[in-house]
């Protein structure tokens, strides 16, 4: 029988947890990867020449859905390592889908030369209605993508609300 000191630092499955410094390092590395992937996708698309930030919207929709799938997956599969949500969710997907990009796209209406100041190329700033539409579309559809992702993530392991109700009934 292991002592309590031997059990500390282990997950119920027997796998070792990451130490806090290791977890922070993995989150930072995953965050760097997510940010670089986002940058590459935006740079390859020439989004600065578009009036509507389609690529930023696509990245945010994809990342929101991915985060939803990851969350639903982790809820339905208790054996998933505990470091997965912070590293993949907060680190990679959090930097891949940054709200600062949404704000930057919206701020370009109030300061049309903001992109030109950041880049040496000619930029097509959006009109006020385009920026407003983008912000509303982002909020509604990214939330819907996350909710759909949660449903898909739970369905991947056959999770249903019946199991949760059964477990709650067992506790009573």
Residue, then its C-alpha position, 0 to 999 in steps of 0.5 A: x500500500x503506497x503512503x500518502x507521500x507517494x500518492x501526492x503528485x499522481x493522478x488517480x490513474x497512476x500517471x504523474x502530474x506536471x509540476x507547476x513550472x513544467x505546466x507553465x512552460x508547456x502552456x507558454x510553448x503551446x501559446x507560442x505555437x497557437x500565436x504563430x499558427x494564427x499569424x501564418x494563416x493571416x499573413x498567407x491570406x492577405x487579410x489586410x487587403x480585405x474590408x471584412x476580416x474573414x480569416x480572423x473570423x474563421x480562426x476564431x470560429x475554428x478555435x472556439x469550436x476546438x475549445x468546445x470539443x476539448x472541453x466536452x471531450x474532457x468532461x466525457x472522458x475522465x481519464x484525460x490527463x489534467x494538464x490537457x485543458x490548460x496546455x491545449x485549451x488555454x495555451x494553444x487555442x487561447x493564443x490561436x483565438x485571441x480577443x485582441x484580434x477582434x478588438x483590433x479589427x473593430x478599432x480600425x474603424x475609429x482609427x483607419x490608419x491603425x493598420x497602416x501604422x502597423x504595416x508598411x503596406x496599403x490597408x483597406x479599413x472597414x466601414x463602421x457597419x462592417x466592423x459592427x457586423x463583425x463584432x456581433x457575428x463573432x460573439x454569436x457564432x463563436x459562442x455557438x461554435x463553442x457550444x456545438x463543440x462541447x456537444x460533439x466532444x461529449x458525443x465522442x465518448x457517448x456522454x449523455x445527461x442520463x449518466x450525470x443524472x444517474x450519478x447524482x441519483x447515486x449520491x442521494 
